[in-house]
Amino acid sequence: MSLFADLTSGVNAVRPGRTTMPNFDLSMILAATTLVLFGLLMVYSASIALADGPRYESYGRFYFVIRHGLFIVVGLVCALFALSIPMRVWQKSAVPLFLLCLLLLVIVLIPGIGREVNGARRWLPLGPINFQPSELMKVAVLLYAADYTVRKQEHMQNFVRGFLPMACALAVVGIVLLLEPDLGGFMVIVAIAVGILFIGGINGKLFSALLGIMVGSFLLLIWLSPWRRERLFVYLDPWNPDNAYGSAYQLSHSLIALGRGEWFGVGLGASVEKLHYLPEAHTDFIVAVIGEELGFVGVSSLIALFVFIVWRGFEIGRQAIAMDRIFNGLVAQGVALWFGVQTFINIGVCLGLLPTKGLTLPMVSYGGSGIVMNLVAIALLLRVDFENRNLMRGKRT
């Protein structure tokens, strides 16, 4: 029976004498749907006042929420397509997809092709929309690292055959991303790849060496870039007048918004900071608006949903590995790592725990390529779970 036949026959379809287990993890679908719909609501709330300013006066009040809704629809179509593809096909496509994404990252840097915004060249213009290849690279590196770990399983304790090829691949991706520049995206990609290698059983000394090299490289890049170094130091003292009206302007207003929200918030739609005080309120700093309007309770509930998705991702991966589906298990746990790390960084930035980075909140923040790839990642997670359940029933997929 095909995947779509399973879908149309109902999630509670029962084979006589077998099991009443549904075909999909309904709790995961409910959590992801809640986050997406909540994100749509908060993007509307955070962006509705932007049309009152000179920068977006020609856009209209519903411009961002309509575009976000359209990207969600595109993401759902892509997610259904990803959900219909067996994991064995994804495994065969891992290397070609990785190479294609690397090529797209290079094309972005070509003058006249890549689109530059605020000094960063990260987007490919595709008619009315802009596509960000670094978001697709997160999916590609997820699949590539899982496939690499499976292929190199017997060499994971060897420096030359187990460690060096992946280190070189990450170095190439890092060089291209840092030329854009997109340090935040590179950090997430490294976390996905290194996390999968660790789960896959890489030698402890080699893992420590890779981690040390990456951390050292990040610190060196920050130190050698005056504007990155400034971001690092100003977040430690955002209330200094020189910082509050300069590089820490976003952070200081994010903290003001969160402080105004207190326990239960000032009410949905009643945020003051989104009224042109807090830049990028609908993208990188949407958590600040959530905190102001819904308070500590709202932010805590949001975090709880992400914790649940990350936990389910690791649990689904553990089940797949227990059934000897190593690639499937690593992909599922890689998705959990991706969402966990990016959520931690985004919320940490809004709370002043981390230096400011241009990373969106998965499935919640406004962003075209980001929301599409987030939904594809959820689809991969559901596909792994679907195949797990079929194996438990004795079916092969």
Buried (B, 14 or more C-beta within 10 A) or exposed (E): EEBEEBBEEEEEBEEEEEEEEBBBBEEBBEBBEBBBEBBBBBBBBBBBBBBEEEEBEEBEBEBBBEBBBEBBEBBBEBBBEBBBBBBEEBBEBBBEBBEBBBEBBBEBEEEEEBBEEEEEBBBBEEEEBBBBBBBBBBBBBBBBBBBBBBBBEEBBBBEEEBBEBBBEBBEEBBEBBBEBBBBBBBBBBBBBBBBBBBBBBBBEEBBEBBBEEBEEBBEEBBEEBEEBBBBBBBBEEBEBEEBBEEBBBBBBBBBBBBEBBEEEBBEEBEBBBBEBBBEBBBBBBBBBBBBBBBBBBBBEEBBEBBBBBBEBBBBBBBBBBEBEBBBBBBBBBBBBBBBBBBBBBBBBBBBBEBBBBBBBBBBBBBBBBBBBBBBBBBBBBBBBBBBBBBBEEEEEB
